[in-house]
Amino acid sequence: MKTQKNWGHELLIHNEGYCCKLLVYEKNIASSLHYHERKHETFVVLSGRFIVSRIGHIMMMVPGDRLVIPPMTPHRVRCVEPGTIVEASSWDDPNDCVRLSPSET
């Protein structure tokens, strides 16, 4: 299933027991600053370049890099060069997202 976002789109591959998505960043826009109360995520960059911010940490991610984001960890992904991130996580409940600030251009 494809879901349009202001930064590109998500392609949901699986969401039963665990979740797998492709996050396809088409524009140089940052996601909202948000966290999940229950969801445990792992990001793996397939292509492009991204700056991922977590409270107290900022890192540049390039193809092959991975990052684990435990529940309750505020984070934001800023696209530097359009590309794709694989998100592997626990089940993705649409109600389990607390937005702290909106997306940024």
Secondary structure, 3 states (H helix, E strand, C coil): CEEEECCEEEEEEEECCEEEEEEEECCCCECCEEECCCCCEEEEEEEEEEEEEECCEEEEECCCCEEEECCCCCEEEEEEEEEEEEEEEECCCCCCCEEEECCEC
